[in-house]
């Protein structure tokens, strides 16, 4: 994990759902597909499921600990989708779909920053053996600037064009990632989960700081 003189990590929520392992569930997708966004970005979230009669509602728990559904104080709801036309830092948190019958979907953790750098990384768990590309982006300049990539506080490598591909990922690649572009700053941190089982249940947390105490990060998996 990232180290400092006083490591700290702030969680918006840790949620665990055994129901998310059921095969008859919605799948929450995010467009653009990323776990991090700049303030002012447009984000669309959709609950996708074959049985449209399930009546899926998109809900979230933010870094302030408030649980609410789309269409109230935030977002525009249409059928089983939710659009956030101008996302801001207080929209950071855990998002999921919930049906009238009770089951919930996978959960995704979204981080919104007012800073100048983000790390585009998979918003959903990635399968063992897949290739994963990370992109370090600035808000106002071209996204092909040289960038340094870190995992659990240690430098992985420096890339001349701002993107890094991890080939044939394994469980050892699971961890907390961030990037840095000289002269622009560093991104928030995002946890990348690697799974070999599509029925893996996970808990997600939202980070407001780069520094994180090892004892405060736990990922639960059921096999």
LINDA-V773870 format. One record per backbone hydrogen bond with DSSP energy under -0.5 kcal/mol. NH is the residue of the N-H (numbers start at 1). CO is the residue of the C=O. If there is no record, write none. Layout:
((NH,CO) (NH,CO))
This chain:
((7,4) (11,9) (15,204) (20,17) (21,18) (22,19) (25,23) (27,48) (29,27) (29,46) (31,44) (34,32) (35,121) (37,111) (39,113) (40,87) (41,38) (43,84) (44,31) (45,82) (46,29) (47,80) (48,27) (48,46) (49,47) (52,50) (54,51) (55,52) (57,98) (59,57) (59,96) (60,68) (61,94) (62,66) (63,92) (65,62) (67,65) (68,60) (70,58) (71,74) (72,69) (72,74) (76,83) (77,75) (78,81) (81,78) (82,45) (83,76) (84,43) (85,83) (87,41) (91,88) (92,89) (93,110) (94,61) (95,108) (96,59) (97,106) (98,57) (99,103) (100,54) (102,99) (105,97) (106,26) (108,95) (110,93) (110,108) (111,35) (113,37) (118,137) (120,118) (120,135) (121,119) (126,193) (128,195) (129,169) (130,127) (132,166) (134,164) (135,120) (136,162) (137,118) (137,135) (139,116) (145,142) (147,159) (148,180) (149,157) (150,178) (151,154) (152,176) (154,151) (156,149) (157,149) (159,147) (162,159) (164,134) (166,132) (166,164) (167,165) (169,130) (173,170) (174,171) (175,192) (177,175) (177,190) (178,150) (180,148) (181,185) (182,180) (184,181) (185,181) (187,179) (190,177) (192,175) (193,191) (195,126) (200,197) (207,205) (208,10) (212,2) (216,213) (217,214) (218,216) (220,218))
